[in-house]
Amino acid sequence: MHSYIPPRLQSILWSCSINNLRLDADKTYIIHQVLAYGDLKDLKWLFTVYPQSTIEQIFTSVPYKDYRRSRYYFVKDFILGTRQPTLSESAYVKNIPRNT
C-alpha cells in the first residue's frame, strides 16, 4: 500500500498541495478527483491505496458534481460495476442542473 501521493497527481488534485493532503482525512476529495480526472495509471494507484469497497462507498454515498457524463458512466458501470438505480446522474454530471 502506498503511504504518499505521487507528485504526478498534483495536476489532478489541483485545489490543494499534495504535501498537505492526507490519504485518510482527504480520501473523499482524492477518490473523486482521481476517478473524475485520472488516467489508467492514476486509477491503478487509487486502487492500491484504497480498497474497492471504500472507493465504491465514497462514490455512491457522497455525490461529487464534477464528472463529465461519459466519465461518470465509465466509472459507475465499468470501473466500479455499480448499477445502482438510486444513483442520480444529475448529482454527478457537472453540466446537468441538479433539479431535473
N, C-alpha and C positions, 0 to 999 in steps of 0.2 A: 504494500500500500504506500502511495506517495504521501509525504507529510508536508509538501510545499506546492506552491503554484508555479509552474514553469513560466519564465519570462515571456515566452511567445503568446501567452494568454492575456497579456496586458491589453492588447488591442480589442479583445472580446470583453474584458472586464474593465471597460474604459472609465466608468464613473468613480473608481477607487484605485489607489495604488495597490498592486498585488502584494506589496510589502505590508500593507495594513489589513489585508483580508485574512480571516481565519476560516479554515476549512469547515469547522463545525458551526461556529456562530453565524457565518455568512453563507451557509450552504444553499439557502433558497435562491439568493441572488446568483451565486456561482452556477448552480444547476440550470436555472432558466437561461442565463446568458449563454452558456456553452451549448445547451440544446437549441437555442434560437439562432446562434451565430457561428458556432464552431464547425470546423471541418471534421473529416473522419478521424484524423489523428487526435483532435481535441475531444471528440466523443469517446474514443478509446481511453484517453486519460481519465475522463469523467467516471467511466465505469470501473476503473481501477481504484479510484478514490472513494466512491460511494457504491453501496450495494444497489442492484437494480430496484429492489423493493423501496429503498429510500428515494431514489430518483423518481420512480412512479408515484410514490406517495406525495412528494412535493409537487410534481406536475399536475396531479389530479386534485389535490386539496387546496393548493394555493395558486389560483389562476394568475397569469402574468401576461398582460395585454401588450405584447411586443413581438409577436410572431407574424410572419407572412403566412398567408393561407396555405400555400404548398408546404412550407416548413412545418406548420402546425400538424398537418395530416401525416407528413413524413415521420415526425417524432411520435405522435399519438398512435398511429397504426403500424408503422414499420419498426421503429427503434424500440418502443415500449410495448407494442402489441395491445394497447389499451383501446378496447372497443366499447367503452362505457357510453351508453346513450345519454347519460346525465351530464356529460361534458358539453359546455356551450361554446361553440366556435366564437361567438361574439365576446367571450371573456378572455380570449387569447389572441385573436387576429386583430392587428392594430388598425386596419382600415375599415373595420365594421363598427358601427355605433353599438354601444352596449345595450341600448333599449331597442331591440329589433323585434 
